[in-house]
Amino acid sequence: MKPTSAQFKKSAHVALVDPDLQRAMGFIRGGFVKNRQAVVDRLPEFDELRRSARGIKEHTLQNLDFYLQAFEKRVQANGGQVHWASTPEEACTIVVGICEKAGAKRVTKGKSMVGEEIAINEALETAGFEAIETDLGEYIIQLAEEPPSHIIAPAVHKTKSQITELFHEHHAR
């Protein structure tokens, strides 16, 4: 999917008057946010864990070259192969090449923000492969031909009736 940030203001105005979107987003306030807060409230060390995780993340990013090289060595030691790419286009070319070499027709893939950022589904489809998402939320937005609306809940903007309609449209016999 292509970035939609350039159309943000227009999209925001449309979204604010879309009753289906407002209904779908209402479920977040009632469920997702409250349930998350309930879990946080039961974990007294939440803030300490959050600070620790932030420190680990910052350390890892500051030493990313070391950790990526260590990862590559471990993958190779276990019989795997790591591919390096400098651009989204190069990454897509590598993935498409692997699929072509394997004689694939259909590519089943897991949820990945990197895949979203480099537009791997589009590259696979352009090369003639059928790309199928395994994550339910990602699969829903794939059927709708929309970008994800959230990193954890990519189809959070969809109502149950919209999802039902999508499944009937794509899976009716």
N, C-alpha and C positions, 0 to 999 in steps of 0.2 A: 504494500500500500504506500502511496505517496503521502508525504507530510501535508497536513491541512492547516498548519499554523498561520499561513498567509491569509486564510479566510476566517480567522478566529472571530472577529467582531460580527461578521455576517452570520456565521454559524451559531454564535451565542444568542443573537436576537431570535433566530429561528427556533433554537432549543428552548428558550424561555417561554414560548407560546405553544410548544408541542405537548399536548396533554398526555400522550403515551409516554414520552420521555420523562415528564414530570412525575407520572405515576411510578415508573420504573425506578427513578432516583429516590422517590419517597421510601421505597423498601430499604434503601441503604441506611437512612437515618434510623429506621425502626429496627433493623436487624443487624447489619454489618457493624455499624458504629457502636450500638449498645452492647452487642455480644463481645466486641473487642474490648470495650471498656470494662465489662464484667471480668474478663480474663486478666486484664491489667490489674484490676483491684484485688484479685486473688493472689497476685504475685508481688509480694512486698519489695522484692529486690529488682523490680522492673527497671527503674531508672539506672541502677548500678549495671545491670546487664546491658542496657542500651548504651551507656557510656563505654563499657568494655567492647561491645561489638563495633562501635564507631572507631575506637582506637585500633582494633584489629583491621578494620577496613582501610583506615588511613595508612597504617603501616604497610599493608599489602600493596596498596596503590603506589606508595613511595618506593617500593621494592619490586614492582611488578615484573621487571625483566628477570630478576632472580627466580621468582615463583613460576613464571611461564617456562623458563628453561628447566627448572626442576620437574615441572609437570610433564614436559616433553620427554625427559629422561625416563620417568616412571612409565609413561605410556609405551615408549619403545621397549623398555625392559619387560613389559608384559605382552609384547608382540604387536602393539598398535602402531599407528602412524599419525603424526601431527602435520597438518598443512598450515603454512603461514601465508597470510595475505595482507597487503598494504592498503587495499581499497575495497569497497563493497563489490565493485565489478570483478576484481580479481578473486574474491571469495566465492562469488556466484559462479565464476568460470571453473574454479576448482571443484565445487560441489557438482555442477552439471557434468563435468568431465568424469568424475567418479561414477555417477549414475549411468552415463553412457557406456563406460568401460564395463560396468556390471550388467549391461543389457536391460536395465530397469525400464518399466513402463509406468509404474506407480511408485510414488515415494511417500512413505508414511513418516511423519516427523513430529517431534515433541515441541512443546511450548518453549519459545526462546525469543527474548527481546532482540538478541543479535540477529536472528533470522528476520525479524520484523524490520529492524533498522537497515539491513542490506537488501531487503525485498527479495528474499530467496524464493518464496512461492511464485512470484511473478517470473523470475528467471527460469525456474523449473518448468512452468507452464509454457513460457515462450519457446523453450527447448523441446516441447512436446510431451513432457511428463505430466501425469496427474498427481498433484500434491494433495495429501490428505492429512489434516491435523488430528492428533490424538487427544488433545485437551478439549473438553467439551465446550468451554467458553470460546476458545480459538476456532473450533469447528463451526460454532454458531455464527461468528463474525465472518468466517470464510464463506459460508453459505450466503450470507447477506452481502458479501463483497464490500465490507466496511473495515476500517482500521479498528484496532482494539481501543476501548475507551478507558481502560485501567490496566495496570501491569498485573495485578492479582486477579481481577475480575473483568476480563476483556469484553464480556457481553452484558455488563451490569446495566447498560442503557436500554436493554431489550425487555419488554414485558413477556409474561408467559404466553399470552395470546400471539404475540409477534413471533416467538420461537416456535410455537405450535404451527403457525402458518408456514414458516420457513421449512419445517420438517415435512409438512404435507406437500409442499411445492417440490421438494427435492427427493422425497422418499416415497411418494404415492405409487401404488402399483396399479 
